[in-house]
Amino acid sequence: MSILAPPAQENENTMSVEEILDELRTKTKNSLPLGVTISDLDFEGPVLVIYTEEPRKFADNGDIIRALAKDLRKRIVVRPDPKVLVDPEDAIKNIGQIVPAEAGITNHYFEADTGEVIIEAQKLGLVIGRHGATLREITKSIGWIPKVIRTPPIESSIVKNIRQYMRSEGGARKAILKQIGRKIHRDVTYKDSWIRMTSLGGCREVGRSSFILSTPETRVLIDCGVNVGSEDNGTPYLYVPEASPISQIDAVVITHAHLDHAGLVPLLFKYGYEGPIYLTPPTRDLMSLLQLDYIEVAAREAKKAPYNSAMIRKWLKHAIALDYGSVTDIAPDVRLTFHNAGHILGSAIAHFHVRDGLYNVAFTGDFKYELTRLFDPAVNEFPRLETLVMEATYGGSRDGQPSRREAEQRLCSIIRQTIAKGGKVLIPTFAVGRSQEVMIVLEEAIRTGLIDKVPIYLDGMIWEATAIHTAYPEYLNNELRDLIFHKGLNPFTSDCFVQVEPANRQKIIDGDPTVVLATSGMLNGGPVMEYLKAFASDSKNTLIFVGYQGEGTLGRRIQKGWSEIPFSSDGKTKTVKVNMRVETVDGFSGHSDRQQLMSYVRRMKPRPVRILTNHGDERKCIDLASSIYAKYDIETRAPMNLETIRFV
């Protein structure tokens, strides 16, 4: 015999979405200045889209949109009615007459479904104009709403293909966004007030990070990662009642692109999910890159991938990219804001504001609370915050790292010594984040004469990942942006970096002293293996580890002193002796060490009521939680997978 709980109390005063839209139409028409009219409005994703035959009048008076957004309490986008759009060929001529040639416009893309013209340019400021004056002038001239994107200094095939794909799927995306918009902006159904979190993966372990944030109205999935190195515990517990059916999840929020946080997002669509994927623009592009590589590696190793490239394209159609600081409704009772996490390009702390001030919770994902060569420190100031869910990767009491300056000096010293004796340096590195940090250090060292000018060869995904970094300089730290925008120096485009084609590897192996950065970072496959096989036996050469080497990987074995490496070729195993110098340079991690984690909490504004630790082995999660409680008297917990914790 079972006792059923009574159903949640429903709100008798709920309105349908169409009733809400009718009310918004009336409010909008009554709020507009005399002579300004609209032809229609509708929800598209998290925004309210207003269509008008008079986009010029909206362009002339930017206060109209600001006043409407404040009055309606919605993010508003104004789009022209199709009948007022100038022919694209004439529009391009008009844009050329308005925008100075120095802006370096490289392309125009017209999107009839949204009434937008995407202007790709080298100098965005000259296209935008002072306080957006040039953009307004473009709208008045052609009717189309201009959006400006940067021409990447290094062409990225991923960025190019994604932008092209999104344009080609404009009609389908519009239909998807309308459907999503109706779910977001529906009225709140239930009067009950409770919030709880269920851990589906990544607690007391590293890998397969995933959480469900639930209210009576909404279920939000935060991250959906895969533990690539585990065959037994590689995927989150997506089949448990809190997450199933997957089709009923309202939104998916991704903190950053690494596979242990985003690797299984395509799988959601395989099992019926049709909702939005919220992330930052760089995360969208890097996720695609890493997921495509994931299924390619699986194919090379004769393993079955959990999804195919069609599923990657599917989630891209559902992607809603948000910039840092943009407060966005993602459900009737949940608002999301992304903040810089300082971990990799586009990495974000996801802050959720639930039910008009009832509760606030933030998920850090992976973060770095230190100014690095690439990023500003992770944000730890929020308008309100009751619970913080934070990583504990290096949360153990003895988990310290040398300063970034010490790490850089040691790296350059080892390279200098190796080059001086005629050797080659091999640096196994992860394509995203670590590679770009090392590149900036080496570029500066060569430019200032600290290291002799030798070519730095980039092999594997590193070049493509770097190209994506150049497409989003606004996500880099203030110092690097100043270097790029105001001093005309982009370290990533330095001529010391050389992209490697597979056919040219033997020339590098047989050539003069040099530095090679190659994937994979733990020596578990990829082009780095070809260089290792060639360099290992020569004592003049050096192998430098700059990233974490997981247990069971070849990298960890060499760190521990393996003197021979087996290589398979043509069905035969050949053993190569490790005579090369082997060094580990700590300090380039994208994670905070113990001291930084404690400092992050100490300086938080406001100080949270509760802190939960995850993304670390069991000992480190518990150690960090205990230390925070002992030092700051904050309620802490190191939850296990499948635990549900009620916040309210």
Order of alpha helices (4+ residues) and beta strands (2+ residues): alpha-beta-beta-alpha-alpha-beta-alpha-beta-beta-alpha-alpha-beta-alpha-alpha-beta-beta-beta-beta-alpha-alpha-beta-alpha-alpha-beta-beta-beta-beta-beta-beta-alpha-beta-alpha-beta-alpha-alpha-beta-alpha-beta-alpha-beta-alpha-beta-beta-beta-alpha-beta-alpha-beta-beta
